[in-house]
Amino acid sequence: MLHAWPVEDLPGGRVRVLTQETRIGQPAAALAQERPNPMLDGHQAWPDGLVGTASK
């Protein structure tokens, strides 16, 4: 699995964080079939945490 998190400065004091992922191989294919999907949930938890911290 490969991950990237490009972070961009935007006008108005805003920031955009993109999450990108690629998965190759049988373990990754099996993980993609799990419900709930632990990778998707984990990726969403990270920006949720950033927003929560920035809001304080």
C-alpha positions as CSV (number, residue, x, y, z in Angstrom):
1,M,0.0,0.0,0.0
2,L,1.2,3.5,-0.8
3,H,-0.3,6.6,0.8
4,A,0.1,10.3,0.0
5,W,-1.4,13.3,1.8
6,P,-0.9,16.5,-0.3
7,V,-1.5,19.6,1.8
8,E,-2.4,22.9,0.0
9,D,-2.6,26.5,1.2
10,L,-5.9,28.1,0.0
11,P,-7.0,31.7,0.0
12,G,-8.8,32.9,3.1
13,G,-6.6,31.1,5.6
14,R,-7.9,27.7,4.5
15,V,-6.0,24.5,4.0
16,R,-7.0,21.5,1.8
17,V,-5.7,18.0,2.7
18,L,-6.2,15.3,0.1
19,T,-5.8,11.6,1.0
20,Q,-4.6,9.3,-1.7
21,E,-4.0,5.5,-1.6
22,T,-3.2,2.7,-3.8
23,R,-3.4,-1.0,-2.9
24,I,-1.8,-3.9,-4.7
25,G,-1.8,-7.6,-3.9
26,Q,-4.0,-10.2,-2.2
27,P,-3.8,-8.8,1.3
28,A,-4.9,-5.4,0.1
29,A,-7.7,-6.9,-2.0
30,A,-9.0,-8.9,1.0
31,L,-8.9,-5.8,3.2
32,A,-10.9,-3.8,0.6
33,Q,-13.7,-6.3,1.0
34,E,-14.1,-5.9,4.8
35,R,-17.2,-4.0,6.0
36,P,-16.8,-1.7,7.6
37,N,-13.6,-0.9,5.7
38,P,-10.8,-0.3,8.2
39,M,-8.7,1.6,5.7
40,L,-11.5,4.0,4.7
41,D,-12.4,4.5,8.3
42,G,-8.8,5.1,9.3
43,H,-8.3,7.6,6.5
44,Q,-11.5,9.5,7.6
45,A,-10.4,9.6,11.2
46,W,-7.2,11.5,10.4
47,P,-8.9,14.6,8.7
48,D,-11.7,14.5,11.4
49,G,-8.9,14.7,14.0
50,L,-7.2,17.6,12.2
51,V,-10.5,19.5,12.0
52,G,-11.2,18.9,15.7
53,T,-7.8,20.1,16.7
54,A,-7.9,23.1,14.4
55,S,-11.3,24.1,15.8
56,K,-10.0,24.3,19.4
